[in-house]
Amino acid sequence: MSILNVLMTHDRAFVAVDTLAQDAVTGERSEGAKLLLIPQHSIVVAGRGSGQFFLRLYHLCLEASFRRAFTIEQIMREVGPVMDQLWPNYIDAARIAQMDLDHLQAEFVVVGWSRSQERIVGTAYSKSVVEHPTRVEELVGGIAAPGQPLRGLPDSFEPEAIRAAGRRQADYLNAEEGREVAGGRFIVAFLRRGEVIVRDIGAI
């Protein structure tokens, strides 16, 4: 698993991810896009877990954003059921790739500006087994995944503090797994009303 952090206030937010990616079949490492935009609605979607699963969800969100009556509230309601529908196919693909099915997990966030509420809103989703529906949580203040290494640290929108948090998380995840599963560079999307700025804030 990789890193997925969100910090939100009423009028601004950031979403941060690392870039380390690994091919499930060959083990080859590369840099992955774990954070993508729906720019016409000032929405960020980001995930950790399977890159293919994340890209499929993003594609469906992007398609939905072309609807005439699109709202962020609508897409946030739809993501959970869509994850449940897609999960069996993900399990089948993982089985073909001879992946460890006991450790499959996907986490996803949708964060953006709500025109109806005139504030930043966000929802987090997590899925690990077919038998249970996707866990859906409204974000209040944000989320840190993994959160354990950041306990006790103050929240900050400063890039250096965001990167330092990412380094702590990468060290924690890599030690837990006994191999490098998080790393590369830290990509951060900063959101305000009518604006999303994506920055590479450096190596973790």
C-alpha positions, 0 to 999 in steps of 0.5 A: 500500500502507498500513501494517501493524505487529505487535510480539509477546512471549510475553504481549502484542502490538500490531497497528497500521494506518493508515486511509487508503483510496481507491476503486480506480475513482473515486479517492475517499479515505475512512477504511478498517477495516484491522483487525478483531476476533474478540473471543470468541477474543481474535484480531485480523485486519489487512491491507493491499492491497485492502480488498475482499480483506481484508474477504472474508478477515475474513468467512471467518475470522469464520464459522470462529470459530463452530465448536465446536472453533475454535482460532487454530492451525486458522484460521492453517493455513486462511488461506493456502489460502483466499487462493489460492482467492480470488486469481483472483476478485480478479484478475478484479475488478481487471481490470474496475476497470482496475487495474494488475495488475502491482502487485497485492499483499495482506498479512494477519496473524492475531494472538491468544491461543493457549489450547493454547500459553498465549501470543500467536501470529501468522502473516503471509500475502502474495500477489501472483501466481496462479502462486505459493502464498501466502507464509505465515510464523509471526511471531516478534517481529512484522513491520513493513510497510514495514520499511525506514524502521524499521531500527535503531529500538528496539521499543516498546509506547508509543503515541507511539513506535508513532505516530512509527514510522507517520509514518516509514513513511507518509513513506517509502511516499508518497515511493516512490509519488509520491502519498499512499498511507498516512496518516490516523490510526493504529489500534492493537489491544493484546492480552493474554490475554482482552483486546483494546483498540483505540485511535486514537492520532492522526493520522500 
